[in-house]
Amino acid sequence: MDPRTVFNKHPYATMVTAVFLFSLLITAFYFFGLYPGVPETQPKLDRLLTITVILFVATSVTWITAIILRWDTI
């Protein structure tokens, strides 16, 4: 199975996944202190983690929905 065809068939799920991965990258950079000049504070990290978890749930639901809808058309 070629991953490119899966992503091409589900563009909205792909967009949600891209936003989640970007959020995960930003959160990881912030957690490890890779932003120069930006002090790490617990409330900011908590907010980033909350947003990342919400986007993970949205990504999971989007892909599950896309797969279920794809089964209906087979």
Contact map, one row per residue, 1 for C-alpha under 8 A:
11100000000000000000000000000000000000000000000000000000000000000000000000
11111100000000000000000000000000000000000000000000000000000000000000000000
11111110000000000000000000000000000000000000000000000000000000000000000000
01111111000000000000000000000000000000000000000000000000000000000000000000
01111111100000000000000000000000000000000000000000000000000000000000000000
01111111110000000000000000000000000000000000000000000000000000000000000000
00111111111011000000000000000000000000000000000000000000000000000000000000
00011111111000000000000000000000000000000000000000000000000000000000000000
00001111111000000000000000000000000000000000000000000000000000000000000000
00000111111111000000000000000000000000000000000000000000000000000100000000
00000011111111100000000000000000000000000000000000000000000000000000000000
00000000011111110000000000000000000000000000000000000000000001000000000000
00000010011111111000000000000000000000000000000000000000001001100100000000
00000010011111111100000000000000000000000000000000000000000000000000000000
00000000001111111110000000000000000000000000000000000000000000000000000000
00000000000111111111000000000000000000000000000000000010011001000000000000
00000000000011111111100000000000000000000000000000000000001000000000000000
00000000000001111111110000000000000000000000000000000000000000000000000000
00000000000000111111111000000000000000000000000000000010000000000000000000
00000000000000011111111100000000000000000000000000010011001000000000000000
00000000000000001111111110000000000000000000000000000000000000000000000000
00000000000000000111111111000000000000000000000000000000000000000000000000
00000000000000000011111111100000000000000000000100110010000000000000000000
00000000000000000001111111110000000000000000000000010000000000000000000000
00000000000000000000111111111000000000000000000000000000000000000000000000
00000000000000000000011111111100000000000000000000000000000000000000000000
00000000000000000000001111111110000000000000100110010000000000000000000000
00000000000000000000000111111111000000000000000000000000000000000000000000
00000000000000000000000011111111111000000000000000000000000000000000000000
00000000000000000000000001111111111000010000100000000000000000000000000000
00000000000000000000000000111111110000010000100000000000000000000000000000
00000000000000000000000000011111110000000000000000000000000000000000000000
00000000000000000000000000001111111101110000000000000000000000000000000000
00000000000000000000000000001111111100000000000000000000000000000000000000
00000000000000000000000000001100111111000000000000000000000000000000000000
00000000000000000000000000000000111111000000000000000000000000000000000000
00000000000000000000000000000000001111100000000000000000000000000000000000
00000000000000000000000000000000101111110000000000000000000000000000000000
00000000000000000000000000000000100011111000000000000000000000000000000000
00000000000000000000000000000110100001111101100000000000000000000000000000
00000000000000000000000000000000000000111111100000000000000000000000000000
00000000000000000000000000000000000000011111110000000000000000000000000000
00000000000000000000000000000000000000001111111000000000000000000000000000
00000000000000000000000000000000000000011111111100000000000000000000000000
00000000000000000000000000100110000000011111111110000000000000000000000000
00000000000000000000000000000000000000000111111111000000000000000000000000
00000000000000000000000000000000000000000011111111100000000000000000000000
00000000000000000000001000100000000000000001111111110000000000000000000000
00000000000000000000000000100000000000000000111111111000000000000000000000
00000000000000000000000000000000000000000000011111111100000000000000000000
00000000000000000000001000000000000000000000001111111110000000000000000000
00000000000000000001001100100000000000000000000111111111000000000000000000
00000000000000000000000000000000000000000000000011111111100000000000000000
00000000000000000000000000000000000000000000000001111111110000000000000000
00000000000000010011001000000000000000000000000000111111111000000000000000
00000000000000000001000000000000000000000000000000011111111100000000000000
00000000000000000000000000000000000000000000000000001111111110000000000000
00000000000000010000000000000000000000000000000000000111111111000000000000
00000000000010011001000000000000000000000000000000000011111111100000000000
00000000000000000000000000000000000000000000000000000001111111110000000000
00000000000000000000000000000000000000000000000000000000111111111000000000
00000000000110010000000000000000000000000000000000000000011111111100000000
00000000000010000000000000000000000000000000000000000000001111111110000000
00000000000000000000000000000000000000000000000000000000000111111111000000
00000000000000000000000000000000000000000000000000000000000011111111100000
00000000010010000000000000000000000000000000000000000000000001111111110000
00000000000000000000000000000000000000000000000000000000000000111111111000
00000000000000000000000000000000000000000000000000000000000000011111111100
00000000000000000000000000000000000000000000000000000000000000001111111110
00000000000000000000000000000000000000000000000000000000000000000111111111
00000000000000000000000000000000000000000000000000000000000000000011111111
00000000000000000000000000000000000000000000000000000000000000000001111111
00000000000000000000000000000000000000000000000000000000000000000000111111
00000000000000000000000000000000000000000000000000000000000000000000011111
